[in-house]
């Protein structure tokens, strides 16, 4: 017999609902008043132990992961703004779900719930009465330690994103302060960028951005000198970008800065455009 006792009604209800999905009410006994759920498990019934353990691990991750992340941000990193806390928590979950491949070692976070499952299995296989509160306190240490590392990664990502947004905003202010030198420029990307004027000739700019023209906190050294700086100097009314890689980093920055001035076209169309020039 395995029994799990709860002190929180929501935890008890979540667990019984999950167990009902996998085992059904016939094999489960619930004492709603005492908040105890019990199973009669035959010796060496590893399949049933595994199913119950999965439910226990899901109960912890679904209910407590977000809560623990927010507690870490408030108590360890002293974040107070709820919007910031929510945003960093969302970044952490995105990293943990494998949506941030550019972070070294991010794959270890996607398997973090296996730590809960392993802890749950060791408890369930021992049988007897298990306190859910004690499981949370004494058996989730490795999982919570990994969450702490994950939150650290998310904070770094959040700060980088904030710096990037500040950089983009400064470039927008710079662009807004400049008069357009040309109506249209052409940008081609097929692994490397090439910049042309409207007639298909390589675009060069002899103009220099003066230091006093730059918004506070922005330096010419921060701006890509080959593509982004000439675009800001000429401030074209239209940028035609021929590429099959719209999500490439510099392309995204150009889009964020120039916004409605940027038009994307498939790379193959650049062959037609330049067929008479090259």
KOLTI-752146 format. One line per 3 residues: number of its first residue (from 1); their letters; for each residue x negated, y, z negated of C-alpha. Coordinates in Angstrom, 1 decimal. Layout:
! KOLTI-752146
NUM> a> X Y Z  ...
END
This chain:
! KOLTI-752146
1> xxx> 0.0 0.0 0.0  -1.2 3.5 0.9  0.5 6.6 -0.6
4> xxx> -0.3 10.2 0.1  0.9 12.8 -2.4  1.5 16.5 -1.6
7> xxx> 1.9 19.7 -3.6  3.0 21.8 -0.6  6.3 21.1 1.0
10> xxx> 5.2 22.2 4.5  2.3 19.8 4.4  4.6 17.0 3.3
13> xxx> 7.1 17.8 6.1  4.4 18.1 8.8  2.8 14.8 7.8
16> xxx> 6.1 12.8 7.6  7.1 14.2 11.0  3.8 13.1 12.5
19> xxx> 4.0 9.7 11.0  7.6 9.3 12.2  6.3 9.8 15.8
22> xxx> 3.8 7.0 15.6  5.1 4.5 13.1  8.8 5.2 12.8
25> xxx> 10.9 5.3 9.6  11.1 1.5 9.1  7.5 1.2 8.0
28> xxx> 7.4 4.4 6.0  8.9 5.3 2.6  9.3 8.9 1.6
31> xxx> 10.0 10.3 -1.8  11.1 13.8 -0.9  11.5 15.0 -4.5
34> xxx> 8.1 13.8 -5.5  6.6 14.6 -2.0  5.0 11.2 -1.6
37> xxx> 4.8 9.2 1.6  3.9 5.5 1.4  3.1 2.7 3.8
40> xxx> 2.8 -1.0 3.2  -0.3 -1.9 5.2  -1.4 -5.5 5.7
43> xxx> -5.0 -6.3 5.0  -7.3 -5.4 8.0  -4.5 -3.7 9.9
46> xxx> -7.0 -1.3 11.4  -4.6 -0.1 14.1  -2.1 1.2 11.6
49> xxx> -4.9 2.7 9.4  -6.1 4.5 12.5  -2.7 5.9 13.4
52> xxx> -2.1 7.2 9.8  -5.6 8.7 9.8  -4.9 10.5 13.1
55> xxx> -1.8 12.0 11.5  -3.7 13.1 8.4  -6.5 14.7 10.5
58> xxx> -3.9 16.5 12.7  -2.1 17.8 9.6  -5.4 19.4 8.4
61> xxx> -6.5 20.8 11.8  -3.1 22.1 12.8  -2.3 23.8 9.5
64> xxx> -5.6 24.7 8.0  -8.1 25.4 10.8  -6.8 28.8 11.7
67> xxx> -6.3 29.7 8.0  -9.8 28.7 7.1  -11.3 30.6 10.0
70> xxx> -9.4 33.8 8.9  -10.6 33.2 5.3  -14.2 32.9 6.5
73> xxx> -13.9 36.2 8.4  -12.4 38.0 5.4  -14.5 36.5 2.5
76> xxx> -17.8 35.8 4.2  -18.0 38.4 6.9  -15.8 41.1 5.3
79> xxx> -13.5 41.7 8.3  -10.4 43.5 7.2  -8.7 44.6 10.4
82> xxx> -6.1 41.9 11.3  -6.4 42.5 15.0  -10.1 41.9 14.9
85> xxx> -9.6 38.8 12.8  -7.0 37.4 15.2  -9.2 38.2 18.2
88> xxx> -12.3 36.5 16.7  -10.3 33.5 15.6  -8.9 33.2 19.2
91> xxx> -12.5 33.4 20.6  -13.5 30.6 18.1  -10.7 28.4 19.2
94> xxx> -11.6 29.0 22.9  -15.2 28.0 22.2  -14.0 25.0 20.2
97> xxx> -11.7 23.9 23.0  -14.6 23.9 25.5  -13.6 27.1 27.4
100> xxx> -17.0 28.8 26.9  -19.5 26.7 28.8  -22.1 29.5 28.8
103> xxx> -22.7 29.0 25.0  -25.5 26.6 24.3  -24.4 23.6 22.3
106> xxx> -20.7 24.5 22.5  -19.8 20.9 23.2  -20.4 20.0 19.6
109> xxx> -17.4 22.0 18.5  -15.0 20.3 20.9  -15.4 17.1 18.8
112> xxx> -15.1 18.8 15.4  -11.8 17.1 14.7  -13.5 13.7 14.8
115> xxx> -15.1 14.7 11.5  -11.6 14.9 10.0  -10.6 11.6 11.5
118> xxx> -13.7 9.9 10.1  -13.0 11.3 6.7  -9.3 10.3 6.9
121> xxx> -10.1 6.7 8.0  -12.5 6.2 5.1  -9.7 7.3 2.7
124> xxx> -6.9 5.3 4.3  -8.9 2.1 4.5  -9.5 2.2 0.8
127> xxx> -5.8 2.1 0.1  -4.2 3.3 -3.1  -2.9 6.8 -3.7
130> xxx> -4.5 9.7 -1.9  -4.0 13.3 -3.0  -3.8 15.5 0.1
133> xxx> -5.1 18.4 -2.0  -8.1 16.4 -3.0  -8.7 15.3 0.6
136> xxx> -8.8 19.0 1.6  -11.2 19.9 -1.2  -13.6 17.0 -1.2
139> xxx> -13.4 15.3 2.2  -13.4 18.2 4.7  -16.8 19.6 3.9
142> xxx> -18.6 18.7 7.2  -15.6 19.9 9.2  -15.5 23.2 7.3
145> xxx> -19.3 23.7 7.7  -18.9 23.3 11.5  -16.0 25.8 11.4
148> xxx> -18.3 28.3 9.7  -20.9 27.9 12.4  -18.2 28.2 15.1
151> xxx> -17.0 31.4 13.5  -20.6 32.7 13.6  -20.7 32.0 17.3
154> xxx> -17.3 33.7 17.8  -18.5 36.8 16.0  -21.6 37.0 18.3
157> xxx> -19.3 36.7 21.3  -16.9 39.3 20.0  -19.7 41.8 19.5
160> xxx> -21.1 41.1 23.0  -17.6 41.7 24.4  -17.3 44.9 22.5
163> xxx> -20.7 46.1 23.8  -19.6 45.2 27.3  -16.3 47.0 27.0
166> xxx> -18.1 50.1 25.7  -20.6 49.9 28.6  -17.7 49.6 31.2
169> xxx> -15.9 52.6 29.6  -19.1 54.7 29.8  -19.4 53.8 33.5
172> xxx> -15.8 54.7 34.1  -16.4 58.1 32.5  -19.5 58.6 34.7
175> xxx> -17.6 57.6 37.8  -14.8 60.0 36.9  -17.2 62.8 36.7
178> xxx> -18.7 62.3 40.2  -17.4 63.4 43.5  -17.2 60.8 46.2
181> xxx> -20.1 61.0 48.7  -18.6 58.4 51.1  -15.2 57.0 51.9
184> xxx> -16.2 53.3 52.1  -19.1 51.0 51.4  -19.4 47.3 52.1
187> xxx> -20.7 44.8 49.6  -21.5 41.2 50.6  -22.3 38.4 48.1
190> xxx> -23.3 34.9 49.1  -25.6 34.2 46.2  -27.2 37.6 46.3
193> xxx> -25.7 41.0 46.9  -26.3 43.3 49.9  -24.9 46.8 50.2
196> xxx> -24.0 48.5 53.4  -22.4 51.7 54.6  -19.2 51.6 56.7
199> xxx> -21.1 51.2 59.9  -22.9 48.1 58.7  -26.3 49.7 57.9
202> xxx> -28.1 49.0 54.7  -27.1 51.6 52.1  -29.8 53.5 50.3
205> xxx> -29.4 56.4 48.0  -32.0 59.1 47.5  -29.9 60.8 44.9
208> xxx> -30.8 60.4 41.3  -28.5 60.4 38.3  -29.6 63.2 35.9
211> xxx> -29.8 62.3 32.3  -27.4 65.0 31.2  -24.7 63.4 33.5
214> xxx> -24.7 60.2 31.5  -22.1 59.6 28.8  -23.4 59.3 25.3
217> xxx> -25.1 56.0 24.6  -25.7 55.1 28.3  -29.1 55.1 30.0
220> xxx> -30.0 54.6 33.6  -32.0 51.7 32.5  -28.8 49.9 31.5
223> xxx> -27.4 50.1 35.0  -28.2 47.5 37.7  -30.5 49.6 40.0
226> xxx> -29.9 47.7 43.3  -26.1 47.6 43.5  -24.3 49.3 40.6
229> xxx> -26.4 52.4 40.5  -26.0 53.2 44.2  -22.3 52.6 43.9
232> xxx> -22.0 55.1 41.0  -24.2 57.6 42.9  -22.1 57.5 46.0
235> xxx> -18.8 57.0 44.2  -17.0 55.6 47.2  -13.3 55.8 47.6
238> xxx> -13.2 52.2 48.7  -15.5 49.2 48.2  -14.9 46.2 50.4
241> xxx> -16.5 43.1 48.7  -16.9 40.0 50.9  -17.4 37.0 48.7
244> xxx> -16.0 33.6 47.7  -17.0 34.1 44.1  -14.7 36.8 42.7
247> xxx> -15.6 35.7 39.1  -19.3 36.4 39.5  -20.6 38.7 36.7
250> xxx> -21.6 41.8 38.6  -18.4 41.5 40.8  -16.3 41.5 37.6
253> xxx> -18.2 44.6 36.3  -17.7 46.4 39.6  -14.0 45.5 39.5
256> xxx> -13.7 46.7 35.8  -15.4 50.0 36.6  -14.0 50.9 40.1
259> xxx> -10.6 49.2 39.5  -8.2 50.0 42.4  -11.1 51.2 44.6
262> xxx> -12.4 47.6 45.0  -10.9 45.2 47.6  -11.9 41.5 47.8
265> xxx> -12.2 39.7 51.1  -13.3 36.1 51.9  -17.1 35.9 52.7
268> xxx> -16.4 34.4 56.2  -14.8 37.7 57.2  -18.2 39.5 56.8
271> xxx> -19.5 37.4 59.7  -16.8 39.0 62.0  -17.4 42.4 60.5
274> xxx> -21.1 42.4 61.2  -21.1 40.3 64.4  -21.8 43.4 66.5
277> xx> -24.5 44.8 64.2  -26.6 41.8 63.3
END
